[in-house]
Amino acid sequence: MVDTLKGKRVALLVTDGFEQIEMTDPRRALKDAGAEVHLIAPDDDVVQGWNHKDKGDNFAADVLLASASPDDYDALVLPGGVVNAIHLRVNQDAVRFAQAFVRAGKPIAAICHGGWLLAEAGVVRDRRLTSHPSIRTDLRNAGADWVDEAVVVDGGLVTSREPADLPVFDREIIRATAEARPTAEAA
């Protein structure tokens, strides 16, 4: 799988309170496949991960959201974590960032509570997706066809439920990113 994503750039959008494994596992898989991956954070140079209910590690952001352009990336990954998802969904810059990927037809992968940002961005109506079961009503209320499956791919939208689903989630992120049109910079 090495070099499958050579020349591809992927944005991982998080803030404090993200589920650490839902960021680190896809990041590792994407890098192993040859992608350049940037950790993007809205406000802080360093973000705090969580391991379910316990504080995890701190991670340095590669780019602050205010300086990040969706045009520079081929795909977007939205890890879960309740606190992370709550803060991102009320951040209008984060909402606009996600909307830009949808408008450009670029893949977005969201796991667990990461789907909350997609609902807030208004991009789930008439889309089939999954998430952590605790937000299924929110996604259905936003117009999504929510299903309880390990991974769901609907066009360029890749969604998954929880850390146990990471192997299939990672595989589908790589597939969607490989099939994405190149960014202007990589073209």
C-alpha contacts under 8 A as a table, 3 or more apart, distances in Angstrom:
res1	aa1	res2	aa2	distance
1	M	4	T	5.50
1	M	32	D	7.31
1	M	33	A	5.25
2	V	5	L	7.70
2	V	32	D	5.91
2	V	33	A	4.49
2	V	34	G	5.69
3	D	6	K	4.67
3	D	32	D	7.83
3	D	33	A	5.27
3	D	34	G	4.35
3	D	35	A	7.59
4	T	33	A	5.22
4	T	34	G	6.07
4	T	178	A	6.75
5	L	8	K	5.35
5	L	30	L	7.52
5	L	33	A	5.42
5	L	34	G	4.73
5	L	35	A	4.88
5	L	174	I	7.43
5	L	177	T	7.24
5	L	178	A	5.73
6	K	33	A	7.35
6	K	34	G	4.62
6	K	35	A	5.49
6	K	36	E	7.89
7	G	34	G	7.54
7	G	35	A	6.49
7	G	36	E	7.39
7	G	186	A	6.20
8	K	34	G	7.66
8	K	35	A	5.06
8	K	36	E	6.24
8	K	73	Y	7.40
8	K	74	D	6.05
8	K	177	T	7.49
8	K	178	A	7.76
8	K	182	P	7.03
8	K	183	T	7.76
8	K	186	A	7.30
9	R	35	A	5.68
9	R	36	E	4.74
9	R	37	V	5.80
9	R	38	H	7.66
9	R	72	D	7.26
9	R	73	Y	4.90
9	R	74	D	5.42
9	R	75	A	7.01
10	V	35	A	6.84
10	V	36	E	6.25
10	V	37	V	4.79
10	V	38	H	6.30
10	V	73	Y	5.38
10	V	74	D	5.75
10	V	75	A	4.94
10	V	76	L	5.81
10	V	77	V	7.40
11	A	37	V	5.99
11	A	38	H	5.10
11	A	39	L	6.23
11	A	40	I	6.51
11	A	73	Y	6.28
11	A	74	D	7.99
11	A	75	A	6.32
11	A	76	L	4.82
11	A	77	V	6.20
12	L	23	M	7.39
12	L	27	R	7.77
12	L	37	V	7.10
12	L	38	H	6.02
12	L	39	L	4.86
12	L	40	I	5.78
12	L	76	L	5.93
12	L	77	V	4.79
12	L	78	L	6.19
12	L	79	P	7.61
13	L	39	L	6.19
13	L	40	I	4.81
13	L	41	A	5.97
13	L	76	L	7.33
13	L	77	V	6.46
13	L	78	L	5.68
13	L	79	P	7.42
14	V	18	F	6.30
14	V	39	L	7.29
14	V	40	I	6.30
14	V	41	A	5.36
14	V	42	P	7.59
14	V	47	V	7.66
14	V	78	L	7.00
14	V	79	P	6.91
14	V	84	N	6.46
14	V	88	L	7.56
15	T	18	F	6.40
15	T	41	A	5.43
15	T	42	P	6.55
15	T	43	D	7.80
15	T	44	D	7.91
15	T	47	V	5.78
15	T	48	Q	7.35
15	T	84	N	5.36
15	T	87	H	7.34
15	T	88	L	7.12
16	D	47	V	4.97
16	D	48	Q	4.65
16	D	49	G	6.29
16	D	83	V	7.17
16	D	84	N	5.66
17	G	47	V	7.94
17	G	48	Q	5.96
17	G	49	G	5.44
17	G	50	W	5.72
17	G	81	G	5.93
17	G	82	V	7.03
17	G	83	V	4.88
17	G	84	N	4.58
18	F	22	E	7.75
18	F	23	M	7.59
18	F	48	Q	7.22
18	F	49	G	5.13
18	F	50	W	5.91
18	F	79	P	6.52
18	F	80	G	5.70
18	F	81	G	4.32
18	F	82	V	7.21
18	F	83	V	6.76
18	F	84	N	4.73
18	F	85	A	7.47
19	E	22	E	5.45
19	E	23	M	6.85
19	E	49	G	5.92
19	E	50	W	5.01
19	E	51	N	5.96
19	E	52	H	6.43
19	E	79	P	6.70
19	E	80	G	5.54
19	E	81	G	4.44
19	E	84	N	7.95
20	Q	23	M	5.36
20	Q	24	T	6.09
20	Q	49	G	4.75
20	Q	50	W	5.25
20	Q	51	N	5.86
20	Q	56	G	6.73
20	Q	57	D	7.66
21	I	24	T	5.00
21	I	25	D	5.51
21	I	51	N	7.32
21	I	163	P	6.89
22	E	25	D	5.91
22	E	26	P	6.63
22	E	79	P	5.13
22	E	80	G	6.49
22	E	111	I	7.18
22	E	163	P	6.27
22	E	166	L	7.40
23	M	26	P	5.82
23	M	27	R	6.07
23	M	79	P	5.50
24	T	27	R	5.08
24	T	28	R	6.03
25	D	28	R	5.21
25	D	29	A	6.21
25	D	166	L	7.25
25	D	170	D	7.68
26	P	29	A	4.99
26	P	30	L	5.97
26	P	166	L	7.54
26	P	169	F	7.99
26	P	170	D	5.47
26	P	173	I	7.96
27	R	30	L	5.20
27	R	31	K	6.09
27	R	37	V	6.66
28	R	31	K	5.15
28	R	32	D	5.95
29	A	32	D	5.06
29	A	33	A	6.23
29	A	170	D	6.39
29	A	174	I	7.84
30	L	33	A	5.07
30	L	34	G	6.51
30	L	35	A	5.43
30	L	36	E	7.73
30	L	37	V	7.20
30	L	170	D	7.71
30	L	174	I	6.47
31	K	34	G	5.01
31	K	35	A	4.90
31	K	36	E	6.29
31	K	37	V	6.66
32	D	35	A	7.38
33	A	174	I	7.44
38	H	61	A	7.63
38	H	62	D	5.52
38	H	63	V	6.84
39	L	60	A	7.74
39	L	61	A	5.12
39	L	62	D	5.17
39	L	63	V	6.51
40	I	61	A	5.59
40	I	62	D	6.04
40	I	63	V	4.95
40	I	64	L	5.52
40	I	65	L	5.84
40	I	68	A	7.52
41	A	44	D	6.28
41	A	45	D	7.20
41	A	47	V	7.27
41	A	61	A	5.96
41	A	63	V	6.73
41	A	64	L	5.11
41	A	65	L	5.52
42	P	64	L	5.62
42	P	65	L	4.64
42	P	66	A	6.93
42	P	93	D	7.89
42	P	94	A	7.33
43	D	64	L	6.58
43	D	65	L	7.32
44	D	47	V	6.47
44	D	61	A	7.47
44	D	64	L	7.26
45	D	60	A	5.73
45	D	61	A	5.11
45	D	62	D	7.78
45	D	63	V	7.92
45	D	64	L	7.07
46	V	58	N	6.32
46	V	59	F	5.39
46	V	60	A	4.38
46	V	61	A	5.61
47	V	58	N	5.53
47	V	59	F	5.32
47	V	60	A	6.47
47	V	61	A	6.94
48	Q	55	K	7.37
48	Q	56	G	6.72
48	Q	57	D	6.00
48	Q	58	N	4.55
48	Q	59	F	6.47
49	G	55	K	6.39
49	G	56	G	4.81
49	G	57	D	5.36
49	G	58	N	6.08
49	G	59	F	7.47
50	W	53	K	6.66
50	W	54	D	5.67
50	W	55	K	4.51
50	W	56	G	4.32
50	W	57	D	7.16
50	W	81	G	7.58
51	N	54	D	5.19
51	N	55	K	6.07
51	N	56	G	5.39
52	H	81	G	7.74
61	A	64	L	6.79
63	V	67	S	6.61
63	V	68	A	6.35
64	L	67	S	5.50
64	L	68	A	6.35
65	L	68	A	4.95
65	L	93	D	7.38
65	L	94	A	7.43
66	A	93	D	7.54
68	A	72	D	7.75
69	S	72	D	5.58
69	S	73	Y	7.54
69	S	97	F	7.78
70	P	73	Y	5.49
70	P	97	F	6.39
70	P	100	A	6.40
70	P	101	F	6.40
71	D	74	D	7.82
71	D	183	T	6.41
71	D	184	A	6.94
72	D	183	T	6.07
72	D	184	A	7.13
72	D	185	E	6.59
73	Y	76	L	7.43
73	Y	183	T	6.06
74	D	106	K	6.17
74	D	107	P	7.29
74	D	177	T	6.62
74	D	180	A	6.41
74	D	181	R	7.13
74	D	182	P	6.26
74	D	183	T	5.65
75	A	101	F	7.38
75	A	106	K	5.68
75	A	107	P	4.93
75	A	108	I	5.80
75	A	109	A	7.90
75	A	177	T	6.02
75	A	180	A	7.64
76	L	98	A	7.62
76	L	101	F	7.34
76	L	106	K	7.85
76	L	107	P	6.43
76	L	108	I	4.71
76	L	109	A	6.25
77	V	108	I	5.78
77	V	109	A	4.69
77	V	110	A	5.91
78	L	108	I	7.53
78	L	109	A	6.02
78	L	110	A	4.54
78	L	111	I	6.52
78	L	114	G	5.14
78	L	115	G	7.69
79	P	110	A	5.96
79	P	111	I	5.44
79	P	112	C	7.10
79	P	113	H	7.47
79	P	114	G	5.33
80	G	84	N	6.73
80	G	85	A	6.19
80	G	110	A	7.31
80	G	111	I	5.54
80	G	112	C	4.84
80	G	113	H	4.40
80	G	114	G	4.34
80	G	115	G	7.84
81	G	84	N	5.27
81	G	85	A	6.05
81	G	112	C	7.15
81	G	113	H	5.88
81	G	114	G	7.29
82	V	85	A	5.23
82	V	86	I	6.12
82	V	113	H	5.99
83	V	86	I	5.20
83	V	87	H	6.27
84	N	87	H	5.40
84	N	88	L	6.17
85	A	88	L	5.16
85	A	89	R	6.04
85	A	113	H	5.94
85	A	114	G	5.67
85	A	115	G	7.98
85	A	116	W	6.24
85	A	117	L	6.60
86	I	89	R	5.45
86	I	90	V	6.74
86	I	116	W	7.55
87	H	90	V	5.61
87	H	91	N	6.45
88	L	91	N	5.07
88	L	94	A	5.95
88	L	95	V	7.42
88	L	117	L	6.44
89	R	92	Q	7.47
89	R	94	A	7.11
89	R	95	V	6.46
89	R	116	W	6.40
89	R	117	L	4.65
89	R	120	E	5.90
89	R	121	A	7.94
90	V	95	V	7.73
90	V	120	E	7.99
91	N	94	A	5.34
91	N	95	V	6.38
92	Q	95	V	4.91
92	Q	96	R	6.08
93	D	96	R	5.14
93	D	97	F	6.03
94	A	97	F	4.96
94	A	98	A	6.35
94	A	117	L	7.93
95	V	98	A	5.33
95	V	99	Q	6.22
95	V	117	L	6.52
95	V	118	L	7.77
95	V	120	E	6.83
95	V	121	A	5.20
96	R	99	Q	4.94
96	R	100	A	6.11
96	R	121	A	7.13
97	F	100	A	5.31
97	F	101	F	6.86
98	A	101	F	5.37
98	A	102	V	6.70
98	A	108	I	7.86
98	A	117	L	7.74
98	A	118	L	7.17
98	A	121	A	6.83
99	Q	102	V	5.16
99	Q	103	R	6.20
99	Q	121	A	5.93
99	Q	122	G	7.94
99	Q	123	V	7.20
100	A	103	R	5.07
100	A	104	A	6.11
101	F	104	A	5.13
101	F	105	G	6.15
101	F	106	K	5.04
101	F	107	P	6.96
101	F	108	I	7.11
102	V	105	G	5.05
102	V	106	K	5.95
102	V	107	P	7.38
102	V	108	I	7.62
102	V	123	V	7.31
103	R	106	K	7.72
105	G	156	G	6.97
106	K	156	G	6.34
106	K	180	A	6.30
106	K	181	R	7.52
107	P	156	G	4.23
107	P	157	L	5.73
107	P	158	V	7.39
107	P	176	A	6.21
107	P	177	T	6.53
107	P	180	A	6.93
108	I	156	G	6.27
108	I	157	L	5.14
108	I	158	V	6.19
109	A	157	L	5.95
109	A	158	V	4.45
109	A	159	T	5.62
109	A	173	I	6.34
110	A	113	H	7.76
110	A	114	G	4.93
110	A	115	G	5.59
110	A	131	S	7.89
110	A	157	L	7.94
110	A	158	V	6.36
110	A	159	T	4.90
110	A	160	S	6.55
111	I	114	G	5.24
111	I	115	G	6.70
111	I	131	S	6.13
111	I	132	H	7.60
111	I	159	T	5.52
111	I	160	S	4.59
111	I	161	R	5.63
111	I	162	E	6.34
111	I	169	F	7.96
112	C	115	G	6.83
112	C	131	S	4.77
112	C	132	H	4.42
112	C	160	S	6.22
112	C	161	R	4.60
112	C	162	E	5.02
112	C	163	P	7.88
113	H	116	W	5.83
113	H	131	S	6.40
113	H	132	H	5.96
113	H	135	I	6.90
114	G	117	L	6.05
114	G	118	L	7.44
114	G	131	S	7.76
115	G	118	L	5.02
115	G	119	A	6.35
115	G	131	S	6.41
115	G	139	L	7.60
115	G	159	T	7.62
116	W	119	A	5.10
116	W	120	E	6.21
116	W	135	I	7.39
116	W	138	D	7.70
116	W	139	L	7.37
117	L	120	E	5.01
117	L	121	A	6.04
118	L	121	A	4.96
118	L	122	G	6.36
118	L	123	V	5.73
118	L	124	V	6.34
119	A	122	G	5.17
119	A	123	V	6.22
119	A	124	V	5.81
119	A	138	D	7.56
119	A	139	L	6.06
119	A	142	A	5.85
120	E	123	V	7.85
122	G	125	R	7.00
122	G	142	A	7.17
124	V	127	R	5.17
124	V	128	R	7.83
124	V	139	L	7.30
124	V	142	A	6.56
124	V	143	G	6.22
124	V	144	A	5.15
125	R	142	A	6.07
125	R	143	G	4.05
125	R	144	A	4.89
125	R	145	D	7.92
126	D	143	G	5.81
126	D	144	A	5.29
126	D	145	D	6.38
127	R	143	G	7.62
127	R	144	A	5.15
127	R	145	D	5.88
127	R	154	D	6.54
128	R	144	A	5.98
128	R	145	D	4.57
128	R	146	W	5.92
128	R	147	V	7.22
128	R	152	V	7.17
128	R	153	V	7.70
128	R	154	D	5.96
129	L	144	A	6.86
129	L	145	D	6.29
129	L	146	W	5.16
129	L	147	V	6.18
129	L	152	V	5.48
129	L	153	V	7.16
129	L	154	D	7.05
129	L	157	L	7.85
129	L	158	V	7.54
129	L	159	T	5.80
129	L	160	S	7.81
130	T	136	R	7.59
130	T	146	W	5.38
130	T	147	V	5.28
130	T	148	D	5.93
130	T	149	E	6.42
130	T	150	A	7.73
130	T	151	V	6.93
130	T	152	V	6.27
130	T	159	T	5.54
130	T	160	S	5.57
130	T	161	R	6.07
131	S	135	I	6.87
131	S	136	R	6.72
131	S	146	W	7.86
131	S	148	D	7.67
131	S	159	T	6.47
131	S	160	S	5.39
131	S	161	R	4.18
131	S	162	E	7.40
132	H	135	I	6.07
132	H	136	R	7.08
132	H	160	S	7.66
132	H	161	R	4.52
132	H	162	E	6.19
133	P	136	R	5.22
133	P	148	D	7.59
133	P	161	R	7.35
134	S	137	T	7.53
135	I	138	D	5.25
135	I	139	L	6.35
136	R	139	L	5.11
136	R	140	R	6.04
136	R	146	W	6.28
137	T	140	R	5.00
137	T	141	N	5.94
138	D	141	N	5.06
138	D	142	A	6.26
139	L	142	A	4.97
139	L	143	G	6.52
139	L	144	A	5.46
139	L	145	D	7.91
139	L	146	W	6.88
140	R	143	G	5.03
140	R	144	A	4.73
140	R	145	D	6.23
140	R	146	W	6.18
141	N	144	A	7.24
148	D	161	R	7.80
149	E	152	V	6.69
149	E	160	S	7.38
149	E	161	R	7.38
150	A	160	S	5.58
150	A	161	R	6.06
150	A	165	D	5.43
150	A	168	V	7.32
150	A	169	F	7.71
151	V	158	V	7.03
151	V	159	T	5.61
151	V	160	S	4.48
151	V	161	R	7.16
151	V	165	D	7.10
151	V	168	V	6.55
151	V	169	F	5.91
152	V	157	L	7.95
152	V	158	V	5.76
152	V	159	T	5.30
152	V	160	S	6.49
153	V	156	G	6.98
153	V	157	L	5.68
153	V	158	V	4.57
153	V	159	T	6.58
153	V	172	E	7.62
154	D	157	L	5.15
154	D	158	V	6.57
155	G	158	V	7.96
156	G	176	A	6.55
158	V	169	F	7.51
158	V	172	E	6.90
158	V	173	I	6.75
158	V	176	A	7.91
159	T	169	F	7.27
160	S	165	D	6.53
160	S	166	L	7.79
160	S	169	F	6.14
161	R	165	D	6.57
162	E	165	D	5.59
162	E	166	L	7.17
163	P	166	L	5.27
164	A	167	P	7.69
165	D	168	V	5.88
165	D	169	F	6.07
166	L	169	F	4.79
166	L	170	D	5.74
167	P	170	D	5.34
167	P	171	R	6.34
168	V	171	R	5.04
168	V	172	E	6.24
169	F	172	E	5.28
169	F	173	I	6.18
170	D	173	I	5.09
170	D	174	I	6.25
171	R	174	I	5.28
171	R	175	R	6.27
172	E	175	R	4.91
172	E	176	A	6.01
173	I	176	A	5.20
173	I	177	T	6.00
174	I	177	T	5.15
174	I	178	A	5.98
175	R	178	A	5.16
175	R	179	E	6.34
176	A	179	E	5.22
176	A	180	A	6.23
177	T	180	A	5.03
182	P	185	E	7.93
182	P	186	A	5.87
182	P	187	A	5.69
183	T	186	A	5.26
183	T	187	A	6.09
184	A	187	A	5.21
